[in-house]
Amino acid sequence: MLLPFLFLMQASDAETYDSLLRCAAFHTIEGERLARDESAASGDAQKAIARDFAATAHSMLSDDNDANAVETDLAQRKAEYLDRLAAGDLRETAEQWTALELACRDLHPALRAMDSQGEHR
């Protein structure tokens, strides 16, 4: 559990920002899928996680950045994932999606650690 936190602390701000947005995009897509296919409550939980990742990414931006930068970057990452999901080989896409899910799950403790230490927020 300490490794994702160490990764985020050693990664450049750009790498950390990108990792956070990729997880936000993943959870946004999953939230939309769950709300559509299974249950609104599960979808809402995924969307809440996405907001946490996006909020942490937003806190990393300097005051000089456009206020809509996170939303624009998040929309771009989401579009990239949706394109890959639509165009990819099903098995390969499923493997990549599962790997992304696991990577984001590993970052959850790091997010909590960043919050408790006042990092980037």
DODREN-664436 format. One record per residue (C-alpha): residue in three letters; chain; x negated, y, z negated. Coordinates in Angstrom, 2 decimals. Example, Ala and Ser with C-alpha at 12.3 -4.5 7.8 and 13.67 -1.06 7.14 Angstrom:
<rs>
@tortor: ala; zaza: A; px: -12.30; py: -4.50; pz: -7.80
@tortor: ser; zaza: A; px: -13.67; py: -1.06; pz: -7.14
</rs>
This chain:
<rs>
@tortor: met; zaza: A; px: 0.00; py: 0.00; pz: 0.00
@tortor: leu; zaza: A; px: -2.94; py: 2.30; pz: -0.52
@tortor: leu; zaza: A; px: -4.25; py: 1.79; pz: 3.03
@tortor: pro; zaza: A; px: -1.52; py: 3.79; pz: 4.82
@tortor: phe; zaza: A; px: -2.03; py: 6.64; pz: 2.36
@tortor: leu; zaza: A; px: -5.79; py: 6.56; pz: 2.97
@tortor: phe; zaza: A; px: -5.16; py: 6.51; pz: 6.72
@tortor: leu; zaza: A; px: -2.99; py: 9.59; pz: 6.50
@tortor: met; zaza: A; px: -5.50; py: 11.39; pz: 4.33
@tortor: gln; zaza: A; px: -8.40; py: 10.56; pz: 6.68
@tortor: ala; zaza: A; px: -6.54; py: 11.07; pz: 9.94
@tortor: ser; zaza: A; px: -6.63; py: 14.43; pz: 11.63
@tortor: asp; zaza: A; px: -3.60; py: 16.62; pz: 11.13
@tortor: ala; zaza: A; px: -2.64; py: 15.99; pz: 14.75
@tortor: glu; zaza: A; px: -2.78; py: 12.20; pz: 14.26
@tortor: thr; zaza: A; px: -0.80; py: 12.39; pz: 11.04
@tortor: tyr; zaza: A; px: 1.78; py: 14.71; pz: 12.62
@tortor: asp; zaza: A; px: 2.14; py: 12.35; pz: 15.59
@tortor: ser; zaza: A; px: 2.49; py: 9.28; pz: 13.34
@tortor: leu; zaza: A; px: 5.17; py: 10.98; pz: 11.30
@tortor: leu; zaza: A; px: 7.10; py: 12.03; pz: 14.40
@tortor: arg; zaza: A; px: 6.83; py: 8.57; pz: 15.95
@tortor: cys; zaza: A; px: 8.38; py: 7.09; pz: 12.81
@tortor: ala; zaza: A; px: 11.04; py: 9.79; pz: 12.79
@tortor: ala; zaza: A; px: 11.88; py: 8.95; pz: 16.41
@tortor: phe; zaza: A; px: 12.01; py: 5.23; pz: 15.62
@tortor: his; zaza: A; px: 14.35; py: 5.72; pz: 12.68
@tortor: thr; zaza: A; px: 16.52; py: 8.16; pz: 14.65
@tortor: ile; zaza: A; px: 17.01; py: 5.61; pz: 17.43
@tortor: glu; zaza: A; px: 17.67; py: 2.83; pz: 14.94
@tortor: gly; zaza: A; px: 20.14; py: 5.04; pz: 13.07
@tortor: glu; zaza: A; px: 22.04; py: 5.79; pz: 16.25
@tortor: arg; zaza: A; px: 22.06; py: 2.12; pz: 17.22
@tortor: leu; zaza: A; px: 23.27; py: 0.96; pz: 13.81
@tortor: ala; zaza: A; px: 25.98; py: 3.62; pz: 13.66
@tortor: arg; zaza: A; px: 27.18; py: 2.50; pz: 17.07
@tortor: asp; zaza: A; px: 26.80; py: -1.27; pz: 16.66
@tortor: glu; zaza: A; px: 27.10; py: -2.16; pz: 13.00
@tortor: ser; zaza: A; px: 27.92; py: 0.37; pz: 10.33
@tortor: ala; zaza: A; px: 27.87; py: 4.07; pz: 9.74
@tortor: ala; zaza: A; px: 26.26; py: 3.62; pz: 6.31
@tortor: ser; zaza: A; px: 23.26; py: 1.75; pz: 7.71
@tortor: gly; zaza: A; px: 22.93; py: 4.30; pz: 10.48
@tortor: asp; zaza: A; px: 23.07; py: 7.16; pz: 7.99
@tortor: ala; zaza: A; px: 20.32; py: 5.55; pz: 5.91
@tortor: gln; zaza: A; px: 18.05; py: 5.27; pz: 8.96
@tortor: lys; zaza: A; px: 18.76; py: 8.87; pz: 9.92
@tortor: ala; zaza: A; px: 17.92; py: 10.01; pz: 6.37
@tortor: ile; zaza: A; px: 14.56; py: 8.25; pz: 6.62
@tortor: ala; zaza: A; px: 14.01; py: 9.93; pz: 10.00
@tortor: arg; zaza: A; px: 14.71; py: 13.32; pz: 8.41
@tortor: asp; zaza: A; px: 12.14; py: 12.61; pz: 5.68
@tortor: phe; zaza: A; px: 9.46; py: 11.84; pz: 8.25
@tortor: ala; zaza: A; px: 10.40; py: 14.89; pz: 10.33
@tortor: ala; zaza: A; px: 10.45; py: 17.18; pz: 7.27
@tortor: thr; zaza: A; px: 6.96; py: 16.07; pz: 6.29
@tortor: ala; zaza: A; px: 5.77; py: 16.62; pz: 9.87
@tortor: his; zaza: A; px: 7.38; py: 20.07; pz: 9.83
@tortor: ser; zaza: A; px: 5.61; py: 20.98; pz: 6.61
@tortor: met; zaza: A; px: 2.28; py: 20.35; pz: 8.34
@tortor: leu; zaza: A; px: 2.88; py: 23.11; pz: 10.88
@tortor: ser; zaza: A; px: 1.42; py: 26.53; pz: 10.32
@tortor: asp; zaza: A; px: 3.73; py: 29.49; pz: 10.01
@tortor: asp; zaza: A; px: 2.62; py: 30.54; pz: 13.49
@tortor: asn; zaza: A; px: 4.28; py: 27.50; pz: 15.08
@tortor: asp; zaza: A; px: 7.66; py: 27.80; pz: 16.74
@tortor: ala; zaza: A; px: 10.40; py: 26.81; pz: 14.31
@tortor: asn; zaza: A; px: 11.76; py: 24.36; pz: 16.89
@tortor: ala; zaza: A; px: 8.42; py: 22.61; pz: 17.47
@tortor: val; zaza: A; px: 9.28; py: 19.52; pz: 15.41
@tortor: glu; zaza: A; px: 12.67; py: 19.14; pz: 17.05
@tortor: thr; zaza: A; px: 11.11; py: 19.49; pz: 20.51
@tortor: asp; zaza: A; px: 8.28; py: 17.05; pz: 19.72
@tortor: leu; zaza: A; px: 10.71; py: 14.61; pz: 18.11
@tortor: ala; zaza: A; px: 13.01; py: 14.72; pz: 21.13
@tortor: gln; zaza: A; px: 10.02; py: 14.02; pz: 23.37
@tortor: arg; zaza: A; px: 8.90; py: 10.99; pz: 21.33
@tortor: lys; zaza: A; px: 12.48; py: 9.70; pz: 21.20
@tortor: ala; zaza: A; px: 12.81; py: 10.04; pz: 24.99
@tortor: glu; zaza: A; px: 9.51; py: 8.17; pz: 25.48
@tortor: tyr; zaza: A; px: 10.73; py: 5.30; pz: 23.30
@tortor: leu; zaza: A; px: 14.12; py: 5.13; pz: 25.00
@tortor: asp; zaza: A; px: 12.42; py: 5.05; pz: 28.41
@tortor: arg; zaza: A; px: 10.12; py: 2.24; pz: 27.27
@tortor: leu; zaza: A; px: 13.02; py: 0.29; pz: 25.82
@tortor: ala; zaza: A; px: 15.03; py: 0.66; pz: 29.02
@tortor: ala; zaza: A; px: 12.19; py: -0.14; pz: 31.41
@tortor: gly; zaza: A; px: 10.16; py: -2.68; pz: 29.51
@tortor: asp; zaza: A; px: 9.97; py: -6.42; pz: 29.57
@tortor: leu; zaza: A; px: 12.35; py: -7.51; pz: 26.80
@tortor: arg; zaza: A; px: 9.86; py: -9.68; pz: 24.96
@tortor: glu; zaza: A; px: 7.03; py: -7.17; pz: 25.17
@tortor: thr; zaza: A; px: 9.35; py: -4.33; pz: 24.20
@tortor: ala; zaza: A; px: 10.68; py: -6.29; pz: 21.22
@tortor: glu; zaza: A; px: 7.13; py: -7.02; pz: 20.05
@tortor: gln; zaza: A; px: 6.16; py: -3.36; pz: 20.35
@tortor: trp; zaza: A; px: 9.34; py: -2.22; pz: 18.58
@tortor: thr; zaza: A; px: 8.73; py: -4.67; pz: 15.75
@tortor: ala; zaza: A; px: 5.13; py: -3.49; pz: 15.41
@tortor: leu; zaza: A; px: 6.33; py: 0.10; pz: 15.25
@tortor: glu; zaza: A; px: 8.92; py: -0.79; pz: 12.62
@tortor: leu; zaza: A; px: 6.24; py: -2.46; pz: 10.48
@tortor: ala; zaza: A; px: 3.84; py: 0.46; pz: 10.87
@tortor: cys; zaza: A; px: 6.53; py: 2.92; pz: 9.81
@tortor: arg; zaza: A; px: 7.50; py: 0.72; pz: 6.88
@tortor: asp; zaza: A; px: 3.86; py: 0.80; pz: 5.77
@tortor: leu; zaza: A; px: 3.91; py: 4.61; pz: 5.89
@tortor: his; zaza: A; px: 6.86; py: 4.93; pz: 3.48
@tortor: pro; zaza: A; px: 4.68; py: 4.59; pz: 0.35
@tortor: ala; zaza: A; px: 2.24; py: 7.07; pz: 1.86
@tortor: leu; zaza: A; px: 5.08; py: 9.57; pz: 2.32
@tortor: arg; zaza: A; px: 6.08; py: 9.18; pz: -1.31
@tortor: ala; zaza: A; px: 2.45; py: 9.59; pz: -2.38
@tortor: met; zaza: A; px: 2.10; py: 12.73; pz: -0.27
@tortor: asp; zaza: A; px: 5.27; py: 14.13; pz: -1.83
@tortor: ser; zaza: A; px: 4.15; py: 13.37; pz: -5.37
@tortor: gln; zaza: A; px: 0.79; py: 15.05; pz: -4.76
@tortor: gly; zaza: A; px: 2.33; py: 18.03; pz: -3.04
@tortor: glu; zaza: A; px: 0.51; py: 17.25; pz: 0.21
@tortor: his; zaza: A; px: 1.87; py: 18.96; pz: 3.33
@tortor: arg; zaza: A; px: 5.08; py: 20.09; pz: 1.65
</rs>
